[in-house]
């Protein structure tokens, strides 16, 4: 018990009066999501592919695109999709021998990843090979 009291006294003598311990803020972790401006220009009507009456909050679109970027590059049967971080652009490779089938497969892929259509992908370059 004497040791316990001695520790309390030493602690009180070494701690400056009126000062509280310094609080160091912890840095936040920021996840960078590629920029995506999918909103129409002023005065333009919303595209038909956008949901109506609040089915989707437009602020969710960059997060949905970010999730898609995380799984790229993707290779399908008739198409492949990649993302170039340095250019902030997507490249879509479609099979030129079955363009219609490749387009359908790509649209189905987008829908399975919560996207309404390829118009959500800004800077999309299409290559037929």
Buried (B, 14 or more C-beta within 10 A) or exposed (E): EEEEEEEEEEEEEEEEEEEEEEEEEEEEEEEEBBEBEBEEEEEEEEEEEBEEEEEBEEEEBBBBBBEBBEEBEBEBEBBBBBBEEEEEBBBBBBBEEBBEBBBEBBBEBBEEEBBBBBBBBBBEEBEEE
